[in-house]
Amino acid sequence: MIQTETDKIGIIAGGGQFPLLFAKAAHSQGLKVYAAAHQGETDEALVDHVEGLQWVKLGQLGKIISFFKQEGVKKTVFIGSITKTNIFRDVRPDLKGLELWNKINIKQDDAILRAVADRLEKDGIEVVASTGYVPELLFPKGILTKNKPTKDQMVDIIYGWEIARSLGNLDIGQCVVVRNQTVLAVEAIEGTDATILRGGTLGKEKAVVVKLRKPKQDLRFDLPAIGMKTIDSMKEVKASVLAVEAEYALFFDRDAVIQAADNAGIVIVGVEKSVTGNLSY
């Protein structure tokens, strides 16, 4: 069979297991996968699960574009994590990357990613949402653990939700830690796990962690993600509840995470907000 452009999907890969999971899912759907992988971030095992791979440094946009054009890739996804503090110490932009960086007025997550996506599309490379290929990874609605949130914990979830929404409006972060309707920590560049450890230490074993998308979240990239590291961080500070926006977050190692939460007495709940503004699970 002659391979066509529609048989191909590109991956702009960061760290974690998502690039590997995505590549396997794409192959199961008959797609050929080509990855631009970030040095120091992406799992080297990805090379065994793609048809082609180009290692790049953070900021080498021109190298990514050239690689995809060479391989005939017309569609790509952003997946995996990038250590955000590396923008201060490990960015190695090429000419196209530097040109784009100098045009971005606000150096925050969504603004940067949208600018990169727009630049790719000018070169004929469409950026699409990864979740359309792996819907099974979306966080479900409902109580997922044996324990349920108490009335007081639900009050904190509602409070944390509003704080997280306000935080997201500023394009700062996606996670907050609260207790007794008091903000203990908000996520910034340090990431979710560090936020949980900081806020949970102050919460004295009763912290409630709330994680949700930003109000203007571009669903093509940077969706909230939950995995074993999240629960490990909560266990370390004995946090009590993890509330996540259902259908708008990625959930890795679901069965193992739920089992670990049950063993630690942690509540995990997928929450959604109705058109009337009420939260439900």
N, C-alpha and C positions, 0 to 999 in steps of 0.2 A: 504494500500500500504506500502511495506517495504521501509523505508527511507534509501537512499544510500548516499555515500560521495559526489556524484555529485549534490545532492539536497541541499547542504550546502554551505554557504559563510560566511567567517569571516569578521569582521570589527575591525580594530585597530582605535579606535575613539578618536578624539580630540573634540574641542568645536564647537559651531555654530550649524546651522540647518542641515548641510549636512548629518551627521549620521542618523538623523531621516528620511530625504527625501530618502536616499539610502535604508534604511531598508524597507520603504514602497514600493519603486520601486522593490526591490528584492522579496518581498512577492508577488507582482503582477505578477512576473515571475515564481512563484511556488517554490521559494527557501526558505530554513530555514536559519535564520540569527543568528549568535553568535558573541557577541561583547566583545572585551577587551576595557574597557572604562577608561579614565584617570581621576583620582580624581582631583577635582578642575577645570576641563576643560569641560568634557562631560556633556551634559544636562541629568539630572537624569530621565527625561521622556523616555529616550531611553529604559529603562528596560521594558516598556510596549509594545515595538514594536519588540522585539527579542525573540528567543526561549531560549537563555541563555546569561548571562552577568557576566563578571568578572571584578571587579574594580581593577585597578593597579595604581601604582605611576610611574612617569616618570623614565624610566631606568630599570623597572622590566621585562626584556625580557624573563627570564626563566619562570616567572609566566604566561606570554602570551602564550609561547610555550606549557607549560603544560596544560593550559586551552583548547587550540585548539586540542591538541592530545586527551585529555579526551573526547571531543565532536566529534571527528572524522572529524574535519575541515581540508581540504586539500588545500583550496584556500582562500585568504584573500585580503582585500584592505586597504590602508591607507586613511582615510578621516577625515576632520575636522581640526581645527586649534589648535596649541599648542603655548602657550605664550612663545616665544623664550627666553625671559630674565629669565625664570624659570630654564634654564640650569645652571645658576649661584647660584640659591638659593633653588631649590626644586627638585633636582634629587636624587632619592633613589634607586640606582641600586642594583639588586641582583647579584649573582655570575656570571651568564651568561652575564648580562648587563655590569658589571664592566670589565669582560674579553674582551668583544667586544670594549668597550670604550677605553681601553688601547692599542688596536691594531690600532685605527684610528689615522692617522697622522695629518689629516686636519679636524678640528672640524667645518665644515661648512655643511649647510643644505643637499645638495645632497650627499655629502660623507657619512654623518651619516646615511641617509635613505637607501642608497644603501647597506651599510654595514649591517644594520638591515635586509633588504630584503634578502641579501645573506645568512645570518645566519638562517633565517626562512626556506629558501629553503633547507638548509642542513638538516633540520629536517622534510623535506617532505611537507612543507607548501608553496605553490606557491603564490607569490605576483603579483596581476594583476591590470590593470588600472581600476579605478572606472567608468570612463566615458562610457565604453562599456555598462553599465547597466542603465545609465541616460543621453543619448545623448541629451535629450531636455534641459539640463542645460548648454550646450556649448554656448559660446558667439557668436552671429551671425555677419556676415559681413554686413556693411552698416550703414547709418545714422539712428539712432533709435529715435531721438527726432525731434521736430518741427524745431528747429534752426539747421543750417548747419555750419560747420567750415568755417571761412573766409579764404582768401588767406594767410594772415599773420599767422593765427592759424595753417593752414596746413603746413606752413614752420616750425613752432615750433613742430608739430607732427613728421615730418620727422627728425628734429634735435634730439628730445627727443628719438625717436626710436633707433637711432644710439648710443646715450649715454647709453640707457637701455641695448642694446645688449652688449656693452663693459662691463657694470657693471655685466651683467649675465655671461659673460665669466670668470669672477673672482669668480663666485658663491657667490656673496654678496647679491644681491637683485633683484627685478623684476620691480621696479617702480622708475620713476624720475619725478620731477616737474621742468618745464622750463618756461621762458618768454623771448621773443625777442632773441631767440637762446642763452640764458644764463641759465646755470644750477643753480636752486635755492635750490634743495635738491635731494639727492639720498637715496634710501631705504637701511637700514642695518638691524640690529637686532630689531630695534624698531617697524618695521612693516609699512604697507602702510598708515594707517590712520594718524599716527604720522608724517610720511613723508609729507603727504598732508598738514597737519596743519603747519608744519615748513616752507615748501616751499611756500605755499599759502600766509602766512603772509608776506613773503618777496615780493611776486608777486604783491601785491596791487591790488587785484580784477581781475587780468588778467592771472592768472597762467593756464598752460596747463599740465595736468597729463597724463602720458603715462605709461601703464602697459603691460608687455609681458613676455612670458616664457624666460628662459635662453636658450642660443644656444644649450647646451648639456642637456637640461631638460629631466629627466627621467619622462615620462608621467604617470607613475604609482603613482606618489605622488607630492604634493606641487605645483599643478597648480595654476596660478594666479586666484584670486577669487574677484568678484565684488558683492556688496550687498548694502542694505540701509545705512549701516554705512559709506560706501565710499562716497555716495552722501551727507550725513549729514556732513561729514568732509569738503567736497568741499563747501557746502553752508556756513559753518561757516567762511571760509576765502574768500568766493565769487570767487572761482576758476571758470574758464570759460569753459574748455573743458576736457572731459575724453576720451582718445583714448586707446582702448584695442585690443590686437591681437585676431582676429576672429578665432574661432574653437579651440583655445588653452587656454581658460580661462573659468572658471565657472561663471554663472550669476544667482544669487539668487534673488527671488522676482522681476522678470523682469518688470512686468507691473507697480508695485508700484514704482520701482526705476525710470522708464522712466517718469511716471507722476510727481514724485517729481522733476526730472531734468527739465521737461518742465515748471513747476511752478516757478523754480528758474532761468530759462533762461540758463541752462547749456546744452552744446552740448555733446551727447554721440555718439561715432562712433566706429564700429568694423572695424579694418584695417587688411589687409594682404599684405605680400610682395611677389611679383611674382618671378619667376626664373630669370628674368632679373634684379631684384633688385629694382623695382619700387614699391612704396606703392599705394594701391588702396582701395577704400571703395565703 
